[in-house]
């Protein structure tokens, strides 16, 4: 349910309401941007799906604060970046902006990134540090928040 409410609304319903998913002219007149947009949209959706699955199967919980994971998830894409779910949503938004040629969606994506960053820094990271202690601190030191590492972190399984 949380899957459909959170990323479904943020990366699906709101972009539809803002644009009607109508094609406008390509950004900067570059038609290849639409192809890049499709790739970003697919990669973002796959990232969100994988991240949710890891939370449920490995973490035995959800991304929702009301039903948090029981264990720290530090495998798969989480070995490259601490917030692949948010990165996936942002990639899907950027992909839609490029695909539909929508500056409005690009601006919306910037607002969403700011909201994600504020939430992560102000609530999520302090909560995870309290919940998982030293193991989260080590993870936090070794895996970046937004821009993925080039090589996977091997400290978590």
N, C-alpha and C positions, 0 to 999 in steps of 0.2 A: 504494500500500500504506500509506504514512504517513497518507494521508487517512482511511482506514478505522480505522487503529490509534489515532490521536490524537483528533481531534474525534469520531470514531465511538464511541469508548469513553467519552470524557469527557461528551459531550452526548447520547449514545444509550443505550449499554449500562448505564452506572452509574445514570442516572435511571430506567431500566426496572427495574433490580435494587432500587432504593430504593423505588419506588412501584408497580411492576407496571403502570404507566400507568393506574391506576384513578382515576376521578373522585371527589374528595371534595367537600365543600361549598365554594362559591366563597369566595375571600378576602374577609373583612369582609362577607360576604353579598351582594357586588356581582357579579351575574351577568355584567355587561359586561366584567368582568375576564377572563373566558374568551375573549371576542372579542379583547381586547387581547393575551392570551397567544398566540392563534393567529397574530396579525399579527407579534408578536415572534419567534415560532418560524420563520415563513416568511422574515422579513427576516434573521434570524440565519443560517439555512441558505443563503440566497442570497448573503449576505456572505461566508461561509466558502467557498462554491463559487467566487465571483469572485476571492477572494484567492488560493486555490490555483491557479486558472488563470493569474493574473498571475505568480505565482512560477515556474510551469513555462514559460510562453510568453515572458514578457518578461525574467524574471530568470534563465532557463535553469538552474533548480535546484529545490529543494524547501524547505519550512520546516524540515525535519529538519537538525539540526546536522551530520550525517554527509554530507549532499549539499547544501551551502548554495548560494544563488544566486551567479551570476557577476557580476551587475550589481545595483545598488541599485534596488529597485522603489519608485517614487514617483509612480505614476499611478493612475487610478481612485479607489477609496475611500482609497487610501494618500495622496491629496492632502488628505484631511480629517482623518485620524487615523493615527498611526504603526502601530497594531496592530489593523487591522480584522478580522483572522482571530480574534483573541482576543475582540474585542468581539462578533463574530458568535456565537461559542460561548457567551459570557455572555448574549447576547440570547436564544439558543435555550433556555438553561437557565431564564432568567427567564420566558420564554414558557411553558415546560412547567410551571413552578411555578404560574403564574396559571391556565393551562388546567386542570390537575388539582387545583388548590386545595391545593397541597402545601407546607407550611412547611419540611419536610425538604429539598425541592429548593431552596427559597430559601436555606436555610442552606448547603447543598452549593455553590450558586453563589457564595456569599460566600467559602467556603474556596477554591474554584477561582480566583476573582479574586485572592485573596491570593497563591496559588501563582504565577499568571501574573505578577503585579506583581513578586514577588520574583525570578522567573526573568528577566524582561525587564530589570529594573534591575541585577541582579547578573551576568548572563551575556550576554544578547542585545545590549544597547546597547553595552557595552564592546567586544564582538566586532565589531559593525558599524562602530564608530568606527575600530578598527584596520584592518578590511578595506577600508572605503570612504573613510576620511580626511575631508578637508574637505567633500566632497559630502554625507557623512552628517551632519557637524556642522551644516551649513547646514540640512539637512532637519530635524534634531533641534531646532534653534532655532525653526523656523517651524511645525512640525506637532506638535500635542499628542499625548501618549501614549494617553490614554483617552477624553477628551471631544472629539468632533469639532469642527473649525473650522466656522464658518458659510459661509465661502467657500473654494473650493479653493485650495490653494497652487499657484502657477504656476511655481515654481522647478524642479521636476522634470518630466520628460516620460515 
